[in-house]
């Protein structure tokens, strides 16, 4: 497939895949904690969370993990973009 000038597909690398899996884990932790806080019933796991403290910790940790993983994914994809100097030499 021929892409227009200046457009480039990003390749899926092992670090990006790993960060994406951590992002999904963060989403699950965030959803589990938030669902318990909203309805006082566990979402996916029967015995977790059982207290409001566990739900808050799960929500905060999940949000932090999502933000960290998303930032790492962006960093990895930006590393694949050629610099201005390398495009001028071609």
Biopython code that builds the backbone (N, CA, C, O; Angstrom):
import numpy as np
from Bio.PDB.StructureBuilder import StructureBuilder

atoms = [
    (1, "UNK", "N", (0.842, -1.179, 0.000)),
    (1, "UNK", "CA", (0.000, 0.000, 0.000)),
    (1, "UNK", "C", (0.888, 1.242, 0.000)),
    (1, "UNK", "O", (1.813, 1.350, 0.805)),
    (2, "UNK", "N", (0.613, 2.146, -0.872)),
    (2, "UNK", "CA", (1.387, 3.386, -0.961)),
    (2, "UNK", "C", (0.703, 4.435, -0.093)),
    (2, "UNK", "O", (-0.484, 4.721, -0.246)),
    (3, "UNK", "N", (1.481, 4.994, 0.814)),
    (3, "UNK", "CA", (0.959, 6.020, 1.703)),
    (3, "UNK", "C", (1.342, 7.394, 1.176)),
    (3, "UNK", "O", (2.399, 7.549, 0.564)),
    (4, "UNK", "N", (0.490, 8.401, 1.406)),
    (4, "UNK", "CA", (0.825, 9.760, 0.975)),
    (4, "UNK", "C", (2.119, 10.242, 1.620)),
    (4, "UNK", "O", (2.526, 9.755, 2.674)),
    (5, "UNK", "N", (2.755, 11.207, 0.966)),
    (5, "UNK", "CA", (4.011, 11.762, 1.464)),
    (5, "UNK", "C", (3.827, 12.270, 2.892)),
    (5, "UNK", "O", (2.867, 12.982, 3.185)),
    (6, "UNK", "N", (4.730, 11.909, 3.754)),
    (6, "UNK", "CA", (4.668, 12.370, 5.135)),
    (6, "UNK", "C", (3.887, 11.448, 6.054)),
    (6, "UNK", "O", (3.952, 11.605, 7.273)),
    (7, "UNK", "N", (3.161, 10.502, 5.514)),
    (7, "UNK", "CA", (2.395, 9.565, 6.340)),
    (7, "UNK", "C", (3.185, 8.277, 6.462)),
    (7, "UNK", "O", (3.781, 7.810, 5.491)),
    (8, "UNK", "N", (3.190, 7.711, 7.640)),
    (8, "UNK", "CA", (3.942, 6.484, 7.867)),
    (8, "UNK", "C", (3.183, 5.628, 8.861)),
    (8, "UNK", "O", (2.632, 6.135, 9.839)),
    (9, "UNK", "N", (3.156, 4.335, 8.609)),
    (9, "UNK", "CA", (2.532, 3.426, 9.562)),
    (9, "UNK", "C", (3.516, 3.139, 10.693)),
    (9, "UNK", "O", (4.723, 3.037, 10.475)),
    (10, "UNK", "N", (2.986, 3.015, 11.880)),
    (10, "UNK", "CA", (3.814, 2.665, 13.022)),
    (10, "UNK", "C", (3.811, 1.158, 13.176)),
    (10, "UNK", "O", (2.790, 0.503, 12.967)),
    (11, "UNK", "N", (4.944, 0.622, 13.536)),
    (11, "UNK", "CA", (5.015, -0.823, 13.727)),
    (11, "UNK", "C", (4.776, -1.156, 15.198)),
    (11, "UNK", "O", (5.185, -0.421, 16.097)),
    (12, "UNK", "N", (4.108, -2.277, 15.413)),
    (12, "UNK", "CA", (3.846, -2.740, 16.766)),
    (12, "UNK", "C", (5.088, -3.457, 17.278)),
    (12, "UNK", "O", (5.480, -4.500, 16.755)),
    (13, "UNK", "N", (5.689, -2.889, 18.293)),
    (13, "UNK", "CA", (6.891, -3.488, 18.870)),
    (13, "UNK", "C", (6.521, -4.183, 20.181)),
    (13, "UNK", "O", (5.431, -3.986, 20.718)),
    (14, "UNK", "N", (7.432, -4.983, 20.676)),
    (14, "UNK", "CA", (7.192, -5.702, 21.926)),
    (14, "UNK", "C", (6.963, -4.748, 23.109)),
    (14, "UNK", "O", (6.065, -5.000, 23.913)),
    (15, "UNK", "N", (7.741, -3.665, 23.245)),
    (15, "UNK", "CA", (7.453, -2.732, 24.346)),
    (15, "UNK", "C", (6.067, -2.092, 24.233)),
    (15, "UNK", "O", (5.385, -1.924, 25.244)),
    (16, "UNK", "N", (5.647, -1.737, 23.031)),
    (16, "UNK", "CA", (4.321, -1.136, 22.864)),
    (16, "UNK", "C", (3.245, -2.137, 23.262)),
    (16, "UNK", "O", (2.271, -1.774, 23.922)),
    (17, "UNK", "N", (3.413, -3.389, 22.865)),
    (17, "UNK", "CA", (2.449, -4.424, 23.229)),
    (17, "UNK", "C", (2.406, -4.612, 24.745)),
    (17, "UNK", "O", (1.330, -4.760, 25.325)),
    (18, "UNK", "N", (3.558, -4.605, 25.375)),
    (18, "UNK", "CA", (3.603, -4.738, 26.834)),
    (18, "UNK", "C", (2.917, -3.579, 27.541)),
    (18, "UNK", "O", (2.163, -3.784, 28.493)),
    (19, "UNK", "N", (3.178, -2.366, 27.077)),
    (19, "UNK", "CA", (2.528, -1.204, 27.675)),
    (19, "UNK", "C", (1.025, -1.223, 27.425)),
    (19, "UNK", "O", (0.253, -0.784, 28.278)),
    (20, "UNK", "N", (0.602, -1.723, 26.274)),
    (20, "UNK", "CA", (-0.830, -1.827, 25.990)),
    (20, "UNK", "C", (-1.497, -2.815, 26.946)),
    (20, "UNK", "O", (-2.612, -2.576, 27.409)),
    (21, "UNK", "N", (-0.821, -3.918, 27.240)),
    (21, "UNK", "CA", (-1.373, -4.885, 28.194)),
    (21, "UNK", "C", (-1.445, -4.289, 29.601)),
    (21, "UNK", "O", (-2.404, -4.535, 30.332)),
    (22, "UNK", "N", (-0.441, -3.514, 29.976)),
    (22, "UNK", "CA", (-0.487, -2.830, 31.272)),
    (22, "UNK", "C", (-1.599, -1.786, 31.301)),
    (22, "UNK", "O", (-2.217, -1.565, 32.343)),
    (23, "UNK", "N", (-1.853, -1.148, 30.171)),
    (23, "UNK", "CA", (-2.942, -0.185, 30.065)),
    (23, "UNK", "C", (-4.282, -0.880, 30.292)),
    (23, "UNK", "O", (-5.148, -0.356, 30.993)),
    (24, "UNK", "N", (-4.447, -2.049, 29.704)),
    (24, "UNK", "CA", (-5.682, -2.817, 29.899)),
    (24, "UNK", "C", (-5.823, -3.234, 31.363)),
    (24, "UNK", "O", (-6.920, -3.177, 31.918)),
    (25, "UNK", "N", (-4.730, -3.651, 31.988)),
    (25, "UNK", "CA", (-4.778, -4.015, 33.408)),
    (25, "UNK", "C", (-5.185, -2.809, 34.260)),
    (25, "UNK", "O", (-5.936, -2.951, 35.225)),
    (26, "UNK", "N", (-4.690, -1.634, 33.901)),
    (26, "UNK", "CA", (-5.083, -0.420, 34.610)),
    (26, "UNK", "C", (-6.556, -0.105, 34.428)),
    (26, "UNK", "O", (-7.226, 0.332, 35.364)),
    (27, "UNK", "N", (-7.061, -0.330, 33.216)),
    (27, "UNK", "CA", (-8.491, -0.106, 32.970)),
    (27, "UNK", "C", (-9.349, -1.044, 33.813)),
    (27, "UNK", "O", (-10.373, -0.635, 34.361)),
    (28, "UNK", "N", (-8.928, -2.299, 33.913)),
    (28, "UNK", "CA", (-9.683, -3.270, 34.717)),
    (28, "UNK", "C", (-9.657, -2.868, 36.190)),
    (28, "UNK", "O", (-10.696, -2.881, 36.850)),
    (29, "UNK", "N", (-8.489, -2.513, 36.708)),
    (29, "UNK", "CA", (-8.384, -2.102, 38.111)),
    (29, "UNK", "C", (-9.224, -0.851, 38.374)),
    (29, "UNK", "O", (-9.897, -0.758, 39.400)),
    (30, "UNK", "N", (-9.184, 0.098, 37.458)),
    (30, "UNK", "CA", (-9.973, 1.323, 37.591)),
    (30, "UNK", "C", (-11.467, 1.001, 37.589)),
    (30, "UNK", "O", (-12.215, 1.511, 38.423)),
    (31, "UNK", "N", (-11.900, 0.154, 36.653)),
    (31, "UNK", "CA", (-13.319, -0.193, 36.547)),
    (31, "UNK", "C", (-13.801, -0.965, 37.769)),
    (31, "UNK", "O", (-14.907, -0.731, 38.256)),
    (32, "UNK", "N", (-12.980, -1.881, 38.264)),
    (32, "UNK", "CA", (-13.360, -2.669, 39.441)),
    (32, "UNK", "C", (-13.542, -1.758, 40.654)),
    (32, "UNK", "O", (-14.533, -1.869, 41.376)),
    (33, "UNK", "N", (-12.597, -0.872, 40.870)),
    (33, "UNK", "CA", (-12.692, 0.029, 42.013)),
    (33, "UNK", "C", (-13.845, 1.003, 41.897)),
    (33, "UNK", "O", (-14.571, 1.231, 42.866)),
    (34, "UNK", "N", (-14.018, 1.574, 40.725)),
    (34, "UNK", "CA", (-15.083, 2.552, 40.532)),
    (34, "UNK", "C", (-16.462, 1.909, 40.606)),
    (34, "UNK", "O", (-17.395, 2.510, 41.138)),
    (35, "UNK", "N", (-16.602, 0.703, 40.084)),
    (35, "UNK", "CA", (-17.891, 0.010, 40.150)),
    (35, "UNK", "C", (-18.271, -0.289, 41.599)),
    (35, "UNK", "O", (-19.440, -0.186, 41.971)),
    (36, "UNK", "N", (-17.288, -0.658, 42.410)),
    (36, "UNK", "CA", (-17.582, -0.911, 43.819)),
    (36, "UNK", "C", (-17.985, 0.384, 44.517)),
    (36, "UNK", "O", (-18.916, 0.393, 45.323)),
    (37, "UNK", "N", (-17.292, 1.470, 44.213)),
    (37, "UNK", "CA", (-17.635, 2.750, 44.841)),
    (37, "UNK", "C", (-19.027, 3.217, 44.425)),
    (37, "UNK", "O", (-19.729, 3.852, 45.212)),
    (38, "UNK", "N", (-19.427, 2.909, 43.206)),
    (38, "UNK", "CA", (-20.731, 3.342, 42.710)),
    (38, "UNK", "C", (-21.865, 2.464, 43.234)),
    (38, "UNK", "O", (-22.938, 2.963, 43.570)),
    (39, "UNK", "N", (-21.621, 1.156, 43.300)),
    (39, "UNK", "CA", (-22.726, 0.272, 43.649)),
    (39, "UNK", "C", (-22.511, -0.616, 44.849)),
    (39, "UNK", "O", (-23.401, -1.392, 45.197)),
    (40, "UNK", "N", (-21.350, -0.531, 45.504)),
    (40, "UNK", "CA", (-21.016, -1.357, 46.666)),
    (40, "UNK", "C", (-21.085, -2.852, 46.368)),
    (40, "UNK", "O", (-21.288, -3.659, 47.275)),
    (41, "UNK", "N", (-20.916, -3.221, 45.104)),
    (41, "UNK", "CA", (-20.858, -4.628, 44.720)),
    (41, "UNK", "C", (-19.649, -4.848, 43.843)),
    (41, "UNK", "O", (-19.365, -4.033, 42.965)),
    (42, "UNK", "N", (-18.926, -5.940, 44.065)),
    (42, "UNK", "CA", (-17.776, -6.230, 43.196)),
    (42, "UNK", "C", (-18.211, -6.447, 41.753)),
    (42, "UNK", "O", (-19.301, -6.961, 41.499)),
    (43, "UNK", "N", (-17.363, -6.058, 40.813)),
    (43, "UNK", "CA", (-17.713, -6.137, 39.400)),
    (43, "UNK", "C", (-17.314, -7.476, 38.795)),
    (43, "UNK", "O", (-18.184, -8.226, 38.355)),
    (44, "UNK", "N", (-16.027, -7.796, 38.761)),
    (44, "UNK", "CA", (-15.551, -9.024, 38.127)),
    (44, "UNK", "C", (-15.200, -10.107, 39.141)),
    (44, "UNK", "O", (-15.447, -11.289, 38.903)),
    (45, "UNK", "N", (-14.635, -9.708, 40.249)),
    (45, "UNK", "CA", (-14.138, -10.656, 41.241)),
    (45, "UNK", "C", (-15.051, -10.633, 42.459)),
    (45, "UNK", "O", (-15.411, -9.565, 42.954)),
    (46, "UNK", "N", (-15.419, -11.803, 42.934)),
    (46, "UNK", "CA", (-16.398, -11.887, 44.018)),
    (46, "UNK", "C", (-15.868, -11.302, 45.332)),
    (46, "UNK", "O", (-16.621, -10.679, 46.081)),
    (47, "UNK", "N", (-14.590, -11.499, 45.609)),
    (47, "UNK", "CA", (-14.041, -11.064, 46.895)),
    (47, "UNK", "C", (-13.100, -9.867, 46.791)),
    (47, "UNK", "O", (-12.312, -9.625, 47.706)),
    (48, "UNK", "N", (-13.166, -9.133, 45.718)),
    (48, "UNK", "CA", (-12.330, -7.932, 45.596)),
    (48, "UNK", "C", (-13.078, -6.874, 44.811)),
    (48, "UNK", "O", (-13.621, -7.196, 43.755)),
    (49, "UNK", "N", (-13.135, -5.685, 45.244)),
    (49, "UNK", "CA", (-12.771, -5.180, 46.566)),
    (49, "UNK", "C", (-13.885, -5.468, 47.572)),
    (49, "UNK", "O", (-15.051, -5.611, 47.205)),
    (50, "UNK", "N", (-13.510, -5.548, 48.822)),
    (50, "UNK", "CA", (-14.499, -5.799, 49.873)),
    (50, "UNK", "C", (-14.706, -4.586, 50.769)),
    (50, "UNK", "O", (-15.667, -4.536, 51.537)),
    (51, "UNK", "N", (-13.812, -3.609, 50.674)),
    (51, "UNK", "CA", (-13.961, -2.393, 51.478)),
    (51, "UNK", "C", (-13.826, -1.172, 50.575)),
    (51, "UNK", "O", (-13.341, -1.257, 49.447)),
    (52, "UNK", "N", (-14.264, -0.052, 51.097)),
    (52, "UNK", "CA", (-14.144, 1.197, 50.351)),
    (52, "UNK", "C", (-12.680, 1.574, 50.155)),
    (52, "UNK", "O", (-12.315, 2.133, 49.121)),
    (53, "UNK", "N", (-11.852, 1.274, 51.131)),
    (53, "UNK", "CA", (-10.418, 1.564, 51.009)),
    (53, "UNK", "C", (-9.777, 0.798, 49.865)),
    (53, "UNK", "O", (-8.994, 1.354, 49.095)),
    (54, "UNK", "N", (-10.116, -0.488, 49.756)),
    (54, "UNK", "CA", (-9.597, -1.286, 48.639)),
    (54, "UNK", "C", (-10.095, -0.742, 47.306)),
    (54, "UNK", "O", (-9.358, -0.717, 46.321)),
    (55, "UNK", "N", (-11.345, -0.310, 47.285)),
    (55, "UNK", "CA", (-11.907, 0.233, 46.046)),
    (55, "UNK", "C", (-11.212, 1.535, 45.658)),
    (55, "UNK", "O", (-10.915, 1.756, 44.484)),
    (56, "UNK", "N", (-10.952, 2.395, 46.638)),
    (56, "UNK", "CA", (-10.240, 3.645, 46.355)),
    (56, "UNK", "C", (-8.823, 3.371, 45.869)),
    (56, "UNK", "O", (-8.360, 3.985, 44.908)),
    (57, "UNK", "N", (-8.138, 2.450, 46.534)),
    (57, "UNK", "CA", (-6.780, 2.100, 46.131)),
    (57, "UNK", "C", (-6.765, 1.522, 44.719)),
    (57, "UNK", "O", (-5.893, 1.856, 43.917)),
    (58, "UNK", "N", (-7.716, 0.670, 44.421)),
    (58, "UNK", "CA", (-7.804, 0.074, 43.084)),
    (58, "UNK", "C", (-8.080, 1.138, 42.023)),
    (58, "UNK", "O", (-7.493, 1.109, 40.942)),
    (59, "UNK", "N", (-8.968, 2.068, 42.334)),
    (59, "UNK", "CA", (-9.302, 3.134, 41.386)),
    (59, "UNK", "C", (-8.098, 4.034, 41.125)),
    (59, "UNK", "O", (-7.789, 4.342, 39.974)),
    (60, "UNK", "N", (-7.426, 4.450, 42.178)),
    (60, "UNK", "CA", (-6.274, 5.346, 42.030)),
    (60, "UNK", "C", (-5.114, 4.639, 41.333)),
    (60, "UNK", "O", (-4.474, 5.206, 40.448)),
    (61, "UNK", "N", (-4.850, 3.400, 41.738)),
    (61, "UNK", "CA", (-3.759, 2.646, 41.106)),
    (61, "UNK", "C", (-4.069, 2.366, 39.635)),
    (61, "UNK", "O", (-3.183, 2.452, 38.786)),
    (62, "UNK", "N", (-5.312, 2.034, 39.337)),
    (62, "UNK", "CA", (-5.699, 1.785, 37.949)),
    (62, "UNK", "C", (-5.554, 3.027, 37.093)),
    (62, "UNK", "O", (-5.068, 2.955, 35.964)),
    (63, "UNK", "N", (-5.972, 4.170, 37.624)),
    (63, "UNK", "CA", (-5.837, 5.423, 36.881)),
    (63, "UNK", "C", (-4.367, 5.759, 36.652)),
    (63, "UNK", "O", (-3.979, 6.161, 35.555)),
    (64, "UNK", "N", (-3.559, 5.594, 37.682)),
    (64, "UNK", "CA", (-2.126, 5.862, 37.535)),
    (64, "UNK", "C", (-1.467, 4.943, 36.525)),
    (64, "UNK", "O", (-0.649, 5.388, 35.720)),
    (65, "UNK", "N", (-1.816, 3.666, 36.561)),
    (65, "UNK", "CA", (-1.243, 2.708, 35.620)),
    (65, "UNK", "C", (-1.668, 3.024, 34.190)),
    (65, "UNK", "O", (-0.865, 2.915, 33.263)),
    (66, "UNK", "N", (-2.929, 3.414, 34.008)),
    (66, "UNK", "CA", (-3.396, 3.780, 32.664)),
    (66, "UNK", "C", (-2.638, 4.982, 32.121)),
    (66, "UNK", "O", (-2.194, 4.973, 30.973)),
    (67, "UNK", "N", (-2.490, 6.009, 32.938)),
    (67, "UNK", "CA", (-1.798, 7.219, 32.485)),
    (67, "UNK", "C", (-0.332, 6.939, 32.181)),
    (67, "UNK", "O", (0.196, 7.407, 31.172)),
    (68, "UNK", "N", (0.329, 6.175, 33.054)),
    (68, "UNK", "CA", (1.733, 5.844, 32.843)),
    (68, "UNK", "C", (1.914, 5.025, 31.570)),
    (68, "UNK", "O", (2.799, 5.317, 30.765)),
    (69, "UNK", "N", (1.080, 4.003, 31.381)),
    (69, "UNK", "CA", (1.206, 3.143, 30.200)),
    (69, "UNK", "C", (0.905, 3.921, 28.921)),
    (69, "UNK", "O", (1.577, 3.730, 27.908)),
    (70, "UNK", "N", (-0.096, 4.793, 28.959)),
    (70, "UNK", "CA", (-0.418, 5.587, 27.769)),
    (70, "UNK", "C", (0.737, 6.520, 27.414)),
    (70, "UNK", "O", (1.050, 6.703, 26.238)),
    (71, "UNK", "N", (1.368, 7.105, 28.422)),
    (71, "UNK", "CA", (2.518, 7.975, 28.160)),
    (71, "UNK", "C", (3.675, 7.185, 27.558)),
    (71, "UNK", "O", (4.350, 7.673, 26.651)),
    (72, "UNK", "N", (3.911, 5.978, 28.049)),
    (72, "UNK", "CA", (4.989, 5.144, 27.498)),
    (72, "UNK", "C", (4.676, 4.716, 26.065)),
    (72, "UNK", "O", (5.577, 4.652, 25.229)),
    (73, "UNK", "N", (3.412, 4.423, 25.778)),
    (73, "UNK", "CA", (3.029, 4.065, 24.404)),
    (73, "UNK", "C", (3.292, 5.240, 23.473)),
    (73, "UNK", "O", (3.832, 5.065, 22.381)),
    (74, "UNK", "N", (2.909, 6.440, 23.906)),
    (74, "UNK", "CA", (3.170, 7.630, 23.088)),
    (74, "UNK", "C", (4.663, 7.842, 22.882)),
    (74, "UNK", "O", (5.096, 8.180, 21.780)),
    (75, "UNK", "N", (5.447, 7.648, 23.926)),
    (75, "UNK", "CA", (6.898, 7.815, 23.813)),
    (75, "UNK", "C", (7.483, 6.815, 22.816)),
    (75, "UNK", "O", (8.331, 7.173, 21.999)),
    (76, "UNK", "N", (7.033, 5.570, 22.885)),
    (76, "UNK", "CA", (7.544, 4.543, 21.971)),
    (76, "UNK", "C", (7.145, 4.833, 20.520)),
    (76, "UNK", "O", (7.948, 4.631, 19.609)),
    (77, "UNK", "N", (5.928, 5.298, 20.302)),
    (77, "UNK", "CA", (5.517, 5.595, 18.927)),
    (77, "UNK", "C", (6.228, 6.839, 18.397)),
    (77, "UNK", "O", (6.549, 6.912, 17.210)),
    (78, "UNK", "N", (6.474, 7.811, 19.265)),
    (78, "UNK", "CA", (7.197, 9.003, 18.817)),
    (78, "UNK", "C", (8.652, 8.694, 18.503)),
    (78, "UNK", "O", (9.269, 9.385, 17.692)),
    (79, "UNK", "N", (9.205, 7.671, 19.129)),
    (79, "UNK", "CA", (10.570, 7.257, 18.803)),
    (79, "UNK", "C", (10.657, 6.665, 17.402)),
    (79, "UNK", "O", (11.743, 6.604, 16.827)),
    (80, "UNK", "N", (9.536, 6.230, 16.847)),
    (80, "UNK", "CA", (9.525, 5.656, 15.506)),
    (80, "UNK", "C", (9.451, 6.725, 14.414)),
    (80, "UNK", "O", (9.698, 6.432, 13.244)),
    (81, "UNK", "N", (9.116, 7.950, 14.785)),
    (81, "UNK", "CA", (9.017, 9.037, 13.809)),
    (81, "UNK", "C", (10.422, 9.484, 13.436)),
    (81, "UNK", "O", (11.226, 9.786, 14.318)),
    (82, "UNK", "N", (10.732, 9.532, 12.145)),
    (82, "UNK", "CA", (12.068, 9.991, 11.760)),
    (82, "UNK", "C", (12.240, 11.477, 12.074)),
    (82, "UNK", "O", (11.290, 12.257, 12.004)),
    (83, "UNK", "N", (13.458, 11.846, 12.418)),
    (83, "UNK", "CA", (13.722, 13.252, 12.706)),
    (83, "UNK", "C", (13.754, 14.044, 11.404)),
    (83, "UNK", "O", (13.833, 13.464, 10.322)),
    (84, "UNK", "N", (13.695, 15.347, 11.510)),
    (84, "UNK", "CA", (13.687, 16.213, 10.324)),
    (84, "UNK", "C", (14.978, 16.055, 9.529)),
    (84, "UNK", "O", (14.950, 16.090, 8.299)),
    (85, "UNK", "N", (16.105, 15.880, 10.208)),
    (85, "UNK", "CA", (17.388, 15.741, 9.522)),
    (85, "UNK", "C", (17.446, 14.479, 8.679)),
    (85, "UNK", "O", (17.989, 14.499, 7.575)),
    (86, "UNK", "N", (16.893, 13.375, 9.185)),
    (86, "UNK", "CA", (16.972, 12.115, 8.444)),
    (86, "UNK", "C", (16.063, 12.123, 7.220)),
    (86, "UNK", "O", (16.347, 11.422, 6.249)),
    (87, "UNK", "N", (14.970, 12.903, 7.238)),
    (87, "UNK", "CA", (14.100, 12.955, 6.062)),
    (87, "UNK", "C", (14.702, 13.839, 4.977)),
    (87, "UNK", "O", (14.445, 13.624, 3.792)),
    (88, "UNK", "N", (15.503, 14.835, 5.370)),
    (88, "UNK", "CA", (16.119, 15.710, 4.375)),
    (88, "UNK", "C", (17.236, 15.004, 3.624)),
    (88, "UNK", "O", (17.503, 15.326, 2.467)),
    (89, "UNK", "N", (17.892, 14.046, 4.268)),
    (89, "UNK", "CA", (19.008, 13.356, 3.638)),
    (89, "UNK", "C", (18.555, 12.358, 2.588)),
    (89, "UNK", "O", (19.345, 11.988, 1.720)),
    (90, "UNK", "N", (17.314, 11.912, 2.641)),
    (90, "UNK", "CA", (16.848, 10.886, 1.707)),
    (90, "UNK", "C", (16.593, 11.428, 0.348)),
    (90, "UNK", "O", (16.197, 10.684, -0.549)),
]
sb = StructureBuilder()
sb.init_structure("model")
sb.init_model(0)
sb.init_chain("A")
sb.init_seg("    ")
for serial, (resi, resn, name, xyz) in enumerate(atoms, 1):
    if name == "N":
        sb.init_residue(resn, " ", resi, " ")
    sb.init_atom(name, np.array(xyz, "f"), 0.0, 1.0, " ", f" {name:<3s}", serial, name[0])
structure = sb.get_structure()
